[in-house]
Amino acid sequence: ALVAYDALSATVAWSGAHDADGGGGAAMRVPLVRGMPYVSAEYIGGLAPVLSFTGSPLVEVVVDGVAQPPPQTVTAERLTIRLGSGQRWRIYLSSRAEVL
């Protein structure tokens, strides 16, 4: 749902299940700004991100400069994922998290 907007930006949120008393449950909020080269998302209520690369196989995960073959569970704030297509994704997290 569109939760806020102005001439140059919009904030979109996706909500999950609500708790028993009707309060907010898990959600993801994404601010979108015209011309932004990166996307950030805020996960709320215990929601965790999941990245899936179904169109190209995951070839390598690089953490702290050390390449590891997938699948790996790593703890990191910053990592690089290399796909079979040659694409590289740089992923930043606000705190150290376990990444599968």
C-alpha positions as CSV (number, residue, x, y, z in Angstrom):
1,A,0.0,0.0,0.0
2,L,1.1,3.5,-0.7
3,V,1.5,5.1,2.8
4,A,3.1,8.5,1.9
5,Y,4.2,10.5,-1.1
6,D,5.3,13.9,-2.3
7,A,6.6,15.3,-5.6
8,L,9.8,13.4,-5.5
9,S,9.2,10.3,-3.3
10,A,6.8,7.7,-2.2
11,T,6.8,5.2,0.7
12,V,5.3,1.8,0.0
13,A,4.5,-0.8,2.7
14,W,3.5,-4.5,2.6
15,S,1.8,-5.9,5.7
16,G,1.7,-9.4,7.0
17,A,-0.7,-11.0,9.5
18,H,-2.1,-9.0,12.4
19,D,-1.9,-10.2,15.9
20,A,-5.0,-11.4,17.8
21,D,-6.1,-8.0,19.2
22,G,-5.9,-6.4,15.7
23,G,-2.6,-4.7,16.2
24,G,0.1,-4.5,13.6
25,G,2.1,-7.5,12.6
26,A,5.0,-8.0,10.4
27,A,5.6,-5.5,7.6
28,M,8.1,-4.2,5.1
29,R,8.4,-0.5,4.4
30,V,10.3,0.8,1.3
31,P,11.0,4.5,0.7
32,L,11.3,5.2,-3.1
33,V,13.0,8.5,-4.2
34,R,13.2,9.7,-7.8
35,G,16.7,8.8,-9.2
36,M,17.8,6.6,-6.3
37,P,20.4,4.0,-7.4
38,Y,19.8,1.7,-4.5
39,V,16.9,0.3,-2.7
40,S,16.5,0.1,1.1
41,A,13.9,-1.8,3.1
42,E,12.8,-1.6,6.7
43,Y,11.6,-4.9,8.2
44,I,9.2,-4.6,11.1
45,G,7.7,-7.1,13.6
46,G,10.2,-9.9,13.2
47,L,10.0,-10.0,9.4
48,A,13.2,-11.1,7.8
49,P,14.3,-10.6,4.2
50,V,14.7,-13.5,1.7
51,L,16.5,-13.1,-1.6
52,S,15.9,-15.7,-4.2
53,F,17.8,-15.9,-7.5
54,T,15.7,-18.4,-9.5
55,G,16.8,-17.1,-13.0
56,S,20.5,-17.7,-12.4
57,P,22.4,-20.0,-10.1
58,L,24.2,-18.6,-7.1
59,V,27.9,-19.2,-7.8
60,E,29.8,-17.5,-4.9
61,V,29.3,-15.6,-1.7
62,V,32.1,-13.2,-0.6
63,V,32.2,-12.1,3.1
64,D,35.1,-10.0,4.4
65,G,37.0,-10.6,1.1
66,V,36.8,-14.4,1.4
67,A,34.9,-16.2,-1.3
68,Q,32.8,-19.2,-0.2
69,P,30.9,-21.6,-2.4
70,P,27.1,-21.8,-1.9
71,P,25.1,-22.8,0.0
72,Q,26.6,-21.2,3.0
73,T,25.2,-19.7,6.2
74,V,27.3,-16.7,7.1
75,T,27.1,-13.9,9.6
76,A,27.8,-10.5,8.0
77,E,26.9,-6.8,7.7
78,R,28.1,-6.6,4.1
79,L,28.5,-9.3,1.4
80,T,28.7,-9.8,-2.3
81,I,26.8,-12.5,-4.2
82,R,28.0,-13.6,-7.6
83,L,25.4,-15.2,-9.9
84,G,26.0,-17.6,-12.9
85,S,24.8,-14.8,-15.2
86,G,27.9,-12.7,-14.2
87,Q,25.8,-10.3,-12.1
88,R,27.2,-9.2,-8.7
89,W,24.9,-8.1,-5.9
90,R,26.4,-6.1,-3.0
91,I,24.1,-6.4,0.1
92,Y,24.4,-4.2,3.2
93,L,22.6,-5.0,6.5
94,S,22.1,-2.5,9.4
95,S,23.6,-5.1,11.8
96,R,25.3,-8.4,11.6
97,A,22.8,-11.1,10.5
98,E,22.8,-14.7,9.5
99,V,22.6,-15.1,5.8
100,L,21.8,-18.4,4.1
